[in-house]
Amino acid sequence: MRPAAAVPSARTESHDENSYSDPGSHHRTRPPPFNRAQAPEGGKPLTPEQELKALDLSWHQAVAARDVEALGRLLADDYDLNLDGVRALTKEQEVEAVRASDALFAFGAFKLGEVTVRIEGERAAVSGILTTRPDVGDKNSRRRYFYTRTFVSRDGRRQVLTSRLVLLYANAL
């Protein structure tokens, strides 16, 4: 990770899509190491934008795989999640909800789209569209959310401070 002085005051980068297959699949991939996204083997070091996208993807992968230990390492102790301004969860509540397969977090397959990164000093925001497929029930149903995740740099690593999800309704004007 670069020191704060090396990071411009604000920058934005876009990314098209990342996806992760159902955790029960034999093609399951493990989330990348947390809080220090790794450069591809033999490749150049990751840019701050690439590192943040990798950490953001790690949150989605940890939830899909129900990896509560990895999720707990990624979330700051003072983390909070806000869903549509109706439901709010602390770090402990989110970790328990993932462990218990709460309906909000009970998805196996997901797709990310329109992912952007904005860095301002020691804070960064990653936003995008999250499309999920439920683990149980109608496998053809999909939920789509606009999300923003705020990362902070603390003690030499990045952690998620806040997550905001807004459900996108089909046929909305």
ChimeraX attribute file (.defattr): number of C-alpha atoms within 10 A of each C-alpha:
attribute: neighborCount
match mode: 1-to-1
recipient: residues
	/A:1	17
	/A:2	9
	/A:3	10
	/A:4	13
	/A:5	9
	/A:6	9
	/A:7	15
	/A:8	10
	/A:9	12
	/A:10	12
	/A:11	13
	/A:12	13
	/A:13	13
	/A:14	16
	/A:15	15
	/A:16	11
	/A:17	13
	/A:18	15
	/A:19	15
	/A:20	20
	/A:21	17
	/A:22	20
	/A:23	20
	/A:24	12
	/A:25	9
	/A:26	8
	/A:27	10
	/A:28	12
	/A:29	13
	/A:30	13
	/A:31	19
	/A:32	17
	/A:33	13
	/A:34	20
	/A:35	22
	/A:36	16
	/A:37	20
	/A:38	16
	/A:39	14
	/A:40	9
	/A:41	7
	/A:42	6
	/A:43	8
	/A:44	8
	/A:45	14
	/A:46	15
	/A:47	12
	/A:48	16
	/A:49	20
	/A:50	17
	/A:51	19
	/A:52	26
	/A:53	22
	/A:54	22
	/A:55	26
	/A:56	24
	/A:57	18
	/A:58	22
	/A:59	22
	/A:60	23
	/A:61	26
	/A:62	22
	/A:63	23
	/A:64	25
	/A:65	25
	/A:66	22
	/A:67	17
	/A:68	17
	/A:69	11
	/A:70	21
	/A:71	22
	/A:72	18
	/A:73	13
	/A:74	25
	/A:75	24
	/A:76	20
	/A:77	14
	/A:78	11
	/A:79	19
	/A:80	19
	/A:81	20
	/A:82	16
	/A:83	16
	/A:84	14
	/A:85	10
	/A:86	6
	/A:87	9
	/A:88	14
	/A:89	17
	/A:90	17
	/A:91	21
	/A:92	14
	/A:93	13
	/A:94	23
	/A:95	22
	/A:96	15
	/A:97	19
	/A:98	22
	/A:99	17
	/A:100	12
	/A:101	16
	/A:102	12
	/A:103	12
	/A:104	13
	/A:105	20
	/A:106	21
	/A:107	25
	/A:108	22
	/A:109	22
	/A:110	21
	/A:111	17
	/A:112	23
	/A:113	17
	/A:114	14
	/A:115	21
	/A:116	20
	/A:117	24
	/A:118	19
	/A:119	22
	/A:120	15
	/A:121	16
	/A:122	15
	/A:123	18
	/A:124	24
	/A:125	22
	/A:126	23
	/A:127	24
	/A:128	21
	/A:129	22
	/A:130	24
	/A:131	19
	/A:132	21
	/A:133	20
	/A:134	20
	/A:135	18
	/A:136	10
	/A:137	8
	/A:138	9
	/A:139	10
	/A:140	7
	/A:141	9
	/A:142	14
	/A:143	16
	/A:144	19
	/A:145	19
	/A:146	19
	/A:147	19
	/A:148	20
	/A:149	20
	/A:150	22
	/A:151	26
	/A:152	20
	/A:153	19
	/A:154	11
	/A:155	7
	/A:156	12
	/A:157	13
	/A:158	25
	/A:159	27
	/A:160	28
	/A:161	22
	/A:162	21
	/A:163	21
	/A:164	18
	/A:165	21
	/A:166	16
	/A:167	15
	/A:168	15
	/A:169	10
	/A:170	9
	/A:171	5
	/A:172	5
	/A:173	4
